[in-house]
């Protein structure tokens, strides 16, 4: 017997919540960028050079798009679900690094840091756990958590070696190749662990919009 589809009103409400959170984060990022411009640090490339800012931007756009699909009554394509999983893993790393390893670091206002380093990761994690509009992510695709952070790292290291700008002190070139290699390796391992947690959580059916597991 096929599963009973969820009430239309529930999908609309959940989709609207996703859109609202995504738009709110975009506003927070705009306010944060405006504050940096007012302080004389207005280069967009520098602002988005922070992993937190870039990941928050991408995650908020995914929330808006997938929320709009829910409101429209359409299924979320597998590619977007994979992108959501990658974003969730990256935000988990953002939350752990900021709140455990470098609490209070950075020059943003405390409320902005709280939104980007605590609020958004928690909302995305709860959305992933509770809203079941995603099939289980195949373990063979776990490696997809790495290309985006690797690209960010490559651009950051090139910038550090050329114009001397890096977003985080542990990526400074003058710390030496050994230090950089250890930090990069640690970051990538942490990302894989976070990805494994997200991939495992995708095997839960969720509390809302439950869907049957994908066929093996």
C-alpha positions as CSV (number, residue, x, y, z in Angstrom):
1,X,0.0,0.0,0.0
2,X,1.6,3.3,-1.0
3,X,2.3,5.8,1.8
4,X,-0.3,8.5,2.4
5,X,1.0,11.8,1.1
6,X,1.6,14.5,3.7
7,X,-1.0,17.3,4.0
8,X,-0.5,20.1,1.5
9,X,-0.7,22.7,4.2
10,X,2.2,21.1,6.0
11,X,4.5,21.2,3.0
12,X,3.6,24.8,2.3
13,X,4.4,25.8,5.9
14,X,7.7,23.9,6.0
15,X,8.6,25.4,2.6
16,X,7.8,28.9,3.8
17,X,9.9,28.4,6.9
18,X,12.8,27.4,4.8
19,X,12.4,30.4,2.6
20,X,12.1,32.7,5.6
21,X,15.2,31.3,7.3
22,X,17.2,31.6,4.0
23,X,16.1,35.2,3.4
24,X,16.9,36.1,7.0
25,X,20.4,34.7,6.7
26,X,20.9,36.6,3.4
27,X,19.8,39.8,5.2
28,X,22.3,39.1,8.1
29,X,25.1,38.6,5.5
30,X,24.2,41.9,3.8
31,X,24.2,43.7,7.2
32,X,27.6,42.1,8.1
33,X,29.0,43.1,4.7
34,X,27.7,46.6,5.1
35,X,29.4,46.9,8.5
36,X,32.7,45.8,7.0
37,X,32.3,48.4,4.2
38,X,31.7,51.1,6.8
39,X,34.8,50.0,8.6
40,X,36.9,50.3,5.4
41,X,37.0,46.6,4.6
42,X,34.6,46.5,1.7
43,X,36.1,44.0,-0.8
44,X,33.5,41.4,-1.7
45,X,36.3,38.8,-2.4
46,X,37.6,39.2,1.1
47,X,34.2,39.0,2.7
48,X,33.4,35.8,0.8
49,X,36.9,34.5,1.4
50,X,35.7,33.6,4.9
51,X,34.4,30.0,4.8
52,X,31.6,30.9,7.2
53,X,30.3,33.7,5.0
54,X,30.6,31.7,1.7
55,X,29.0,28.5,3.2
56,X,26.2,30.5,4.9
57,X,25.5,32.2,1.6
58,X,25.3,28.8,-0.3
59,X,23.3,27.2,2.5
60,X,20.7,30.1,2.6
61,X,20.3,29.9,-1.2
62,X,19.6,26.1,-0.9
63,X,17.1,26.8,1.8
64,X,15.3,29.3,-0.4
65,X,15.3,27.0,-3.5
66,X,14.2,23.8,-1.7
67,X,11.6,25.8,0.3
68,X,10.2,27.1,-2.9
69,X,10.0,23.6,-4.3
70,X,8.1,22.5,-1.3
71,X,5.6,25.4,-1.6
72,X,5.1,24.5,-5.2
73,X,4.5,20.9,-4.4
74,X,7.5,19.6,-6.3
75,X,10.1,17.1,-5.2
76,X,13.6,18.2,-4.4
77,X,16.0,16.9,-7.1
78,X,18.7,14.4,-6.0
79,X,21.4,17.0,-6.9
80,X,20.0,19.6,-4.6
81,X,19.6,17.0,-1.8
82,X,23.3,16.1,-2.2
83,X,24.2,19.8,-2.1
84,X,22.1,20.2,1.1
85,X,24.1,17.3,2.6
86,X,27.4,18.9,1.7
87,X,26.2,22.3,3.1
88,X,25.0,20.7,6.3
89,X,28.4,19.0,6.8
90,X,30.3,22.2,6.2
91,X,28.1,24.1,8.6
92,X,28.7,21.5,11.2
93,X,32.4,22.0,10.8
94,X,31.9,25.8,11.0
95,X,30.0,25.4,14.3
96,X,32.5,23.1,15.8
97,X,35.6,25.1,14.8
98,X,34.1,28.4,16.0
99,X,32.4,27.3,19.2
100,X,35.0,24.8,20.4
101,X,38.4,25.8,18.9
102,X,38.1,29.6,18.4
103,X,35.2,30.9,20.5
104,X,34.7,34.6,20.1
105,X,37.2,35.0,17.3
106,X,36.5,37.3,14.4
107,X,35.5,40.9,14.1
108,X,31.7,40.6,13.4
109,X,29.1,41.8,15.9
110,X,28.3,39.2,18.5
111,X,24.7,38.7,17.3
112,X,25.9,38.2,13.7
113,X,28.4,35.6,14.9
114,X,25.7,33.9,16.9
115,X,23.4,33.7,13.8
116,X,26.0,32.3,11.5
117,X,28.0,30.1,13.8
118,X,25.1,28.8,16.1
119,X,21.7,29.6,14.7
120,X,22.1,28.6,11.1
121,X,24.0,25.4,11.7
122,X,21.4,24.3,14.3
123,X,18.4,25.2,11.9
124,X,20.0,23.3,9.0
125,X,20.8,20.3,11.2
126,X,17.2,20.2,12.5
127,X,15.8,20.6,9.1
128,X,17.9,17.7,7.8
129,X,16.9,15.5,10.7
130,X,13.2,16.3,11.0
131,X,12.0,17.0,7.4
132,X,12.0,13.8,5.4
133,X,12.0,15.2,1.9
134,X,15.4,13.6,1.2
135,X,16.3,10.0,0.3
136,X,19.3,8.3,1.9
137,X,22.5,9.7,0.5
138,X,24.6,6.9,-1.1
139,X,27.8,6.3,0.8
140,X,29.7,6.2,-2.5
141,X,29.0,9.9,-2.8
142,X,30.5,10.8,0.6
143,X,33.5,12.2,-1.1
144,X,31.4,15.0,-2.5
145,X,31.8,16.8,0.8
146,X,35.4,17.6,-0.2
147,X,35.5,19.4,-3.6
148,X,33.9,22.7,-2.4
149,X,36.2,23.0,0.7
150,X,39.2,22.0,-1.4
151,X,38.4,24.7,-4.0
152,X,38.1,27.2,-1.2
153,X,41.3,26.1,0.4
154,X,43.2,26.3,-3.0
155,X,42.0,29.8,-3.6
156,X,42.8,30.8,-0.1
157,X,46.3,29.4,-0.2
158,X,47.0,31.0,-3.5
159,X,45.9,34.3,-2.2
160,X,48.0,33.9,0.9
161,X,51.1,33.2,-1.2
162,X,50.4,36.1,-3.6
163,X,48.8,39.0,-1.8
164,X,49.3,37.8,1.8
165,X,45.6,37.8,2.7
166,X,44.1,34.8,4.4
167,X,40.8,34.7,6.4
168,X,42.2,32.6,9.3
169,X,45.5,32.8,11.0
170,X,46.2,29.1,10.8
171,X,46.4,29.4,7.0
172,X,49.2,32.0,7.0
173,X,52.1,31.0,4.7
174,X,54.7,32.1,7.2
175,X,53.6,29.3,9.6
176,X,55.4,26.9,7.4
177,X,54.5,24.1,5.0
178,X,54.3,21.5,7.9
179,X,51.8,23.6,9.8
180,X,49.7,24.3,6.8
181,X,49.7,20.6,5.8
182,X,48.6,19.5,9.3
183,X,45.8,22.1,9.5
184,X,44.5,21.3,6.0
185,X,44.6,17.5,6.7
186,X,42.8,18.0,10.0
187,X,40.2,20.1,8.3
188,X,39.6,17.6,5.6
189,X,39.3,14.7,8.1
190,X,36.9,16.7,10.1
191,X,34.8,17.4,7.0
192,X,34.7,13.7,6.2
193,X,33.6,12.9,9.8
194,X,30.9,15.6,9.6
195,X,29.8,14.3,6.2
196,X,29.5,10.7,7.6
197,X,27.2,12.0,10.3
198,X,25.1,13.8,7.8
199,X,25.0,10.8,5.5
200,X,24.0,8.6,8.4
201,X,21.3,11.0,9.4
202,X,19.8,10.9,5.9
203,X,18.8,7.3,6.6
204,X,16.3,8.5,9.2
205,X,12.8,9.1,7.7
206,X,12.3,12.4,9.5
207,X,9.4,13.5,11.6
208,X,7.6,15.5,8.9
209,X,7.1,14.7,5.2
210,X,8.2,11.1,5.7
211,X,9.2,9.3,2.6
212,X,10.0,5.7,2.1
213,X,13.7,4.8,1.8
214,X,15.2,4.8,-1.7
215,X,15.5,1.5,-3.3
216,X,19.0,0.0,-2.9
